[in-house]
Structures are given as structure tokens and as C-alpha cells.
Amino acid sequence: MNEHTTESAELATVHHLPTVDGGAIEGEFITEEEYQRLTSEKAKMMARYQGYRNDVVTVARVTKAVATHERTKTVGKALVRNAVYVGGGAKVLAVRAWESSTNARYERLMRGAELRGDMEALKEWDERAEAAKERRHSRRMDMLQAPGKVAKALAISVVAGIGFLLALGIVLAVANERISDVIAPLNAVIDAINWVVMVLTIAWGPIVLAAPWVAVIGLWHLGRKAGAAPGWLATSAESDVDVSIDETTIAAALSALRIPQITAYLKTGSPLQFLTPARVDGRGTHAVVRLPAGVTAEKVARRRGDLATGLHRLAKEVWPTTGSEAGILDLWVADKGALAEGAGEYPLLTDGVVDVFKGVPFGKTLRGNPINAPLLERNTICGGMPGQGKSSAARIIMAGAALDPTAELRIWVPDANFDFEVFKPRCTRYVMGAEDEKIAEILADLQDLHAEVQRRGELLIKYEIPAVTREYANKNVGLHPIFALLEEAHVAIQHPLHGKEISKLLVDIVRLGRKRAIHLIVSTQAPTKDSMPRDVTRNCSNGVAFAVGDHVANDALLGQGAYAAGHRATELIPGTDKGTAVVKGFTGERSEIVQVYFLDVSRDNDQVTPIIERSLAAMKSLPGTPAPAREIPVARDLLEDLDAVLGDVTVPAADVPALLAAHAPAWEPYKRLTGKGLREILAAQYGVKVPSTGNRWPVDPVTVREALAKQATADLDGDE
């Protein structure tokens, strides 16, 4: 390699001197080794810079995540809320101090009395305010003189105390013959004072340190109890604070209805007149208000839902009714959530008997008061949507009636269900099933009950009494109370063959049985004009309405015009208000909302069977009571009985019922069967048409036996 080549190689190993930003300084050259060293340091510096940048980004992201996390927000809100409680507690103390040093409290009470229109209370509070002002002035004057009096009293006390101690010392010195004992009591007191001062000196530091925290905790408690936190900081439990129901709240709610007469009246500055100031009544608040002229209580009751919003309540928790006059509003407002408490345990679950003339336990009103269902000289209609408690309510009434040993029970269920099977041992009549023959049995039993109504009318004439009393019910003369329940009544009433006659019998029984100690309960899902005769609904003085779908069903159960007057079972919520009903006829009120007792009949928790067993035991100790568990005749086959009573010749249809009654004297349907009724049954159920030959309608035994043979063949085919 020559000199020129070596110089070129050396030049190839030098570089421009790099700058920090990656450029180069013109004209400055460095060696390869120096270049590599500088490049390495630059790389390290860039790596450190990138690391710092990444760390900053990471810290920012973590900080943001922590700050926006739901738990951080919850904790933050909790800290702020508790801090606000402390401030709220301080405010409560300040308000109390202000009211104790001024007449603010009396002024507030005077405003409330003026709002109620209670002039006597206004005068009384005004007098009390003046007396309080005088007492406060006297206290202030006493406080000005207090320092001098305290100093004088303290000086007298000290001198008297020293004198007493010296006298005691002299007595001790004489007794002990030691002159030093003269000041011994005084020294003992001084030592005690020194000990107390020492203890206070030691404890003073912790007391001073703890005092602010104790004060803060006290203020926090006051603020939390007063609900001082704003709505956006309150928890779900704290945000649902109940509104105090008083005259001011009620007046504001009535004003919000925007009824012109009320609005105009309040604009004049005149207060509403509260005949009964708002006061606690059971599980709510009761008040009686005289409304302005031209406004009826019924008009307010029709807008119960709107009134409830002004009182911060559900519609079912507000019950406006008409007072002693059309313009007097009798208002009861439930405490928020009062419905959730329920009726509680049935009171006669384990012991006790019933006098049905005084009613039977039924449930509790919304106010929390037990309520009885009145039964004698009454009839009951019970209805509502499926699964809301109508059958349970009927079960409660029948369970109560069962506990009166003089009462007779009859139950008909034209459906296949288990709701009343446990009552069977206590019943003299019990039918369950929706088959045609079961409906026929129900018809026969209703015919028998109708005949009982007529027979008892003759007994009332005989004993010269207008209605059955407890005295005659106990005499075993056939006037014992009868309680008959037709469950799912619409099924029987709408039966294509027997429905019309069943409807007619029900109307007669509810009209006439009332004074004759016969109480009929009809229970239905659909109390419409097609499923329930209007004369039945009109003559049932007891109405029990669970949640219903419309005003038609509502008025059928609670009486015509009930919906318009604000007595609405339509406002009960299916499922949510299960077991809660609006009832009429139970009290002196137009309606009451009642939470009905519940008795379970499931196999795992049968609560009714022990009641029935207890009632049967009570009946055994009372002779002459109606026999329970009567052997109910087995349903008869009309064709077989006709085959037995008909000979070989035709018999006029009018003569056949007498033959059937003689053949089966215990079967009630035959006793009331007519020739026309026989022809209709043969045609409808068996396809046997009786001709009108000679207008005698002869029943041909051959035709009857042919129909009987076809029936037997059909039964055999069905068995196969």
C-alpha cells in the first residue's frame, strides 16, 4: 500500500462532528472511535428520554383511571357527603340556637295555625310568644347582673368553707390534744385540690385533642339525621326520604290540582279551614278540610292520582273521601311503604271461635287496624284478576264461618281446583268440577237452598220475628246460619243448559235469604253483565275488589258510581298488590283498602285443616248443630231411572217426574222436575225427542231403552 492509499484510508475513518439534534458541524472531523462513543451516548440519552416520556404517560393514564373509577367516585362522594353532614349539623345547631334566642319557632307555629284557619290556636301561640319574649328579656337582665352575684356568692362560699374547716380543726385539736390538728382539715382540702389539678393537668392534653373530634362526630350525627346532604350526594336509601304530611303540604297538593275555585280562594290569601288538623292516625296521617265553595270532596277524590303526586305518594296510599258534608274532604295519607307490612298472621290460626253474628276476621286496613267481615243480613261478591287473592278472601270468610259451631257450610266449585277441598269434611254440600253432571248437582243444591229460603220465611212468620237472631239460631229450630259459596260463579252462570236457571236462583237467594241467616258468597274473575246478573251485584252489600282491569268490573264489585267517586280497585297493581283489596260495606266508610289475611292450603303448609278439625271438635260439644260431611248422593243416570219406572206403555211427560221422585226420593232434582223440564233434558243431553201427540207429550219407553243401549255401547267403546 502506497502513501496515497494510506492517506485515503485514514480520511475514510473520520466523520463530521455530530450535533445533539443529529446534524453535523461543518468542517469539524472526528475519528471513528470518537464517533462511535458519541453515537452510543446519544442513543443512551434518547433511550432515557423515551423512558421518561413513557413513565409520564403511564402515570397520567393510571391517574386518570383511578380518578374516573366508579369506586373512586363512590369514595369521593362519601367523603364529600360526610363533610356536608358536618356542615349540616352546624346549621342545625345554629337554627336551634336562633330559635331559642328569638320567637322564630312561635312565628312558624302561628303561620301553621293561620293556614289551618284555627283562630283559637293562633291566639294561643301569640300569647305564648309574648310570654316567651318577656322570659327571654328577664334572663338577659339576669345575665348582666350575674357576674357580680357570682363573685359575691363565691367569696361568701370560700370564707364560709374556711371557717367551717377551721372549726372542724379546733374540734379535732381538742379531741386529740394536738394544736397542729387545727389546720389538718384545711391541709386535707388543699391536698385534694392539688390531686385534682394534677389529674386535670395529665388528662387535659388528650381532652383538648379529642374535643374537636367529638364535636365533629356530634355535628356529623346531627347533619346525617337531618338529611343535610343534597340529592346528588344522597344514597338511594337516603334520597327516598318521606315528605312530612302537614297542613302546608296538603294545601300545596290541593293547589296543584288547579281546580279554579281552590286556586281563586288561595290567591286571596285566605287559608284553608282544617276541621281536623293533620295528625298521626295508625300507619299514616289524617286530616279533615273544608273545601272552598263550589268544590265537592268527590271532585277531589276523582283526581286521587294527581293529589297523590302532590303528597309524594302512590295513588293507593292516598284516600280522599266525603266527610259529613259534600264540601268536606276527609283525607287519609299512608306512610310511604305502609302496604309492604302486610296483614300479618291470621288471628284464629291456633285457637279461638267465632260468632258469625259479629263478623269474622278478614284482614287489616291500610291504617293497620284489624277489620272484620260482617256476614249476617249480608251477601258478598268477591272478584278480581286471576291470582290476586279472590279465592283466598273467600277462604278466609268460610274459615271464620267454620269456627262458629252453629253455622252450616255449602261450597260449590264449578272448576277443577284444590282451593276448597280441605273444607269438604265441614260442608253439608260440596261439589267440585266443571262437567255437566257437576253443574246439574250445583243447580240441584241451589234449588234446595232456594226451598230453604222459602221454608225459613214461614218460620219467621211462625216465631213473629223480622230476621234471624243469635237467640233463635241457638234454639235448633231450623234457623241456624248457612254460608254458601259459589266459587268461579261465572262458569256456572254461563253454562249453556243450566246457566239461566242458576242465575235466577242466585237472584232470589240474595234478595230473600239475607234476613233468614243465609249468606251467599259469589266469587268471580269477570263480574260483567253477561257473567253475573246485575240483580246479584246490586244485592250484595259486601263487595271485595282485588286488582281489576276496568271501571265496569270495578263498579260491579264496589257499586255503581264507585269508580267516578274515587273508590278504584283499578289502581291496584296486579302482582305487586296481591292480597290487597278495596272493600265496601265492611265499615261506615264508603270503601276501605284492606290487606287480606292468607291461609295456605298446600300440602307442605296446610293451615286450614287444623281449623276445620278444631271446628268439628267444637260442633261435637254442641248438640243439634247441622251435621257436616253429609253423604252427597251419587249423580244418577236419568235414562236408567226412566227404564226402571216406565212400563211397556207410553206415559205422559207431566206424570213421569212423580214416578222418578218416588223411585229416588233422596235425589233433589227429581223433586223439582217438571214435564217440560224433562223433555228439554232428554232432548239436550240424550238426543231423545218427545213428540207432542195429542198435546200429551208421551214418553215412549222403547225410545228411552234404545237411547240407553246406545249410551252403554258408547261407554264400552270409550273403555276400549
Secondary structure as UniProt FT lines:
FT   HELIX           3..12
FT   STRAND          14..18
FT   TURN            20..21
FT   STRAND          24..31
FT   HELIX           32..68
FT   HELIX           70..101
FT   HELIX           104..116
FT   HELIX           119..176
FT   HELIX           179..183
FT   HELIX           184..225
FT   TURN            226..227
FT   TURN            231..233
FT   HELIX           236..239
FT   HELIX           247..256
FT   TURN            257..258
FT   HELIX           260..267
FT   TURN            268..269
FT   STRAND          273..281
FT   TURN            282..283
FT   STRAND          284..290
FT   TURN            293..294
FT   HELIX           297..301
FT   TURN            302..303
FT   HELIX           304..310
FT   TURN            311..312
FT   HELIX           315..317
FT   STRAND          318..322
FT   TURN            326..327
FT   STRAND          328..334
FT   TURN            336..337
FT   HELIX           338..341
FT   TURN            347..348
FT   HELIX           356..358
FT   STRAND          360..365
FT   TURN            366..367
FT   STRAND          370..373
FT   TURN            376..377
FT   STRAND          380..383
FT   TURN            386..387
FT   HELIX           390..402
FT   TURN            405..406
FT   STRAND          408..413
FT   TURN            419..420
FT   HELIX           421..426
FT   STRAND          427..432
FT   HELIX           436..463
FT   HELIX           470..473
FT   TURN            474..476
FT   STRAND          482..486
FT   TURN            487..488
FT   HELIX           489..493
FT   TURN            496..498
FT   HELIX           499..512
FT   HELIX           514..516
FT   STRAND          518..524
FT   TURN            529..531
FT   HELIX           534..538
FT   STRAND          542..545
FT   HELIX           551..558
FT   TURN            560..566
FT   HELIX           569..571
FT   TURN            574..579
FT   STRAND          580..584
FT   STRAND          592..596
FT   HELIX           603..605
FT   HELIX           608..620
FT   TURN            623..624
FT   HELIX           638..645
FT   STRAND          651..652
FT   HELIX           653..655
FT   HELIX           656..663
FT   TURN            665..666
FT   HELIX           668..671
FT   HELIX           675..686
FT   HELIX           693..695
FT   STRAND          698..699
FT   HELIX           701..719
//
